[in-house]
Amino acid sequence: MAERMVAARLYGPGDLRLEEIPVPEPGPGEVILRVERALTCGTDLKIFRRGHHPALGSLPSLFGHEVAGEVVAVGEGVLDFRPGMRVVAANSAPCGSCRFCQRGEFSLCPNLTFFFGAFAQYARIPAPIVRVNLYPIPDHLSAAVAALVEPLACALRGIEAAEIEPGSTVLVMGGGSLGLMLAHLAKSRGAWVALSDPHPERREAARAIGVDLPLDSREDVRAALQQALGELPDVVIEAVGRVEAWEAAADTVRPGGRVILFGGCPVGTRASFDTARLHYQELTLRGVFHHHPRFVRAALSLLSAGRVPVEHLISGELPLARLLEAFERMERRQGFKFAIDPWADETGTPLGSLPLSDMTL
């Protein structure tokens, strides 16, 4: 294993730099991965633009959280993993001992351990994640596909909370990668699914994965649903993360229906709802955040079985030196997720024959 590596570090809003830094050493219970692929995510883009995240720690900070790779070193006490194993890590782990964990409410654990550092050549996986949220990758599964485990686990939890049954009618608001995952999972449960998004390429992707009714969110979605169904849908899943979408979601579900508030809004945001409609029409509004270890395991099983339309979720591969380009493409809605290869320069040349300093953002 090399002594130094290239890694992306965030210094502030829009300030992301590739730097040569020491390869981390594993502490007790920790694992060091040689990163095969890391995936970009809408959350990464938000963190990059805002320059902070509650779990990121002090700046400059390592960056990126969807990762798969090969174990190259293990710390004291690690028994289940050894060098040479290909693994995928979730981006967090609950403590397992607090009141929330004892109730099975793992995403509410106040002691969640988070991982950042996927956009690098090597990554140190914290001991709590090694204990409960690090998994071997089947030989037939590519690292890029395996790295979808974390967002897919979040989508699985959202779908379970929605209580979707065969014959349910569902609207997914937002056609990003998570919106597509949510729509696909709802379809796999036997639901009729609509998806609303203002971008034509996202509506086309929704159609390609089997969505029954792609809708332009700039038009009258409520009227289109009533015309198609004769009533509003049983379930609305908001996957946009904007206050106006939260409010529209509660206004677009049938009486007695369920609204899943899946997209996170900025801290301090306030939304307004019609209290008479909530009360007299007995609506259920539920926030859903993050994942639990069992959803991570379920996500890996689905990916391993080829039951996820990954070809519509991963829009291409770019070297680490072009990470900013990946974010720019995502911001222009020219793709969903990008697989980042930390072992090639900006021309795609393998770095085995090049000095690390040749890489710059």
Disulfide bonds with the S-S distance in Angstrom:
none
